[in-house]
């Protein structure tokens, strides 16, 4: 009986340690508001409007650069996107997404939350 109680105690102790490590791993994920997304855009682009709405719905910080008004940002966009000159180009902390793709944006934000 004594051995059974000791075994049960050890089992519960190990289970508690496992649960605690899972909680710590969950706490390690960054808050969406800690993630910065840069969008290179224009005023007339309908996909930029959709991207803005979607990115804002994720709760991340959004920084927008109008490539028609800011030539240095247009060059930066072209360099980051491998020569692409269209808009939007979205930069999720180094993950570059050319065009509007909600799936790609969400995946990039999740990847950055969990790094």
N, C-alpha and C positions, 0 to 999 in steps of 0.2 A: 504494500500500500504506500509506503514511504517513497519507494522508487517511482511509482506511478504519479504521485503528487509532484515529485521533483521534475519528472519528465514533462508533466503538464505545465508547471511553472516555467521551465525553459522554453517550451513551445510558445507560450503566451508572451514571454519576454522577446523572443525572436520575431514574432508577429508584430509586436509593438514597434520594434526597431525598424522593421521593413516599412510599416505605415508611416513612421516619422520621416524616413528617407524619401518616400513618395511625396509627402507634404513639402519637404524642403526643395525637391526638384520642381514642383509646381510653383513654388514661390520664386524660383529662379527666373521664370519667364518674365520678360519685360512688359510693362504696361504699354498699350498702344500709344498713349500720349508721350512716351519716351522715344518714339520712332519718328524720324523726319523723312518726309517724302518730298522730293523736288520734282516739279512738273514744268517742262519747257512747253510753252503754249502760245497761242495767238487769241485775240479777242473774237475773231470770226469763226473759229473752229468748233463745230458742234460736238465733236468727240472730246474736245478739251472740256467742254461744259459737263458732259456725262462723266468724264474721268474725275473732275473736281467734285461733283456730287457724290460719286462712289467713294473716293478717297476720304472725303469729310465724314461719310457715314461710318468709316472704320475707326474714327476717333484718333487718328494720327495727326501730327503736325504737318501742314502742307505749306510749302514755299513755292510760289509761282514766279516764273520768269517769262516775260513776253519777249519772244525772240525777234519781233519786228521793232521793238523799241530799245532793245538792249543787244547791240551787235556782238559784244563780248560773250553774252550768254548764248547767242546763236552759234558762235564758234565752239563754245563749251559743249553745247548739245550735239553738234556734229561730231566732235571728237569722241564724246562718251558713247555715241550710238554707232560708231564705226562708219561714219560718213553719211548717215541718214539725215536728210534735211526736212523731213515731214514733222508734223506735230499730231498728237502730243508725244513727247518722249518723257518717260517717268523713271526717276532714279530713287529706288528704295534702299538708301544707304549702301550704294554700290551695285545693286542689282538693277540693271538697265532693262526697261521694257519699252520697246518702240510700239507706238500705237496704243489704242484703248483695248485692254483685255482685263475685265474684272477678275477672271480666274488667276491670271498671272500676277496681278496686283495683290490679291488676297494671299496667294502662296508666298510672295516675296515678303509681305508684312509678317506672316506667320513664321517664316524662316528667320527673320530678324528678331522677332519676339523671343524665339527659343534658342538663340545662339549664346 
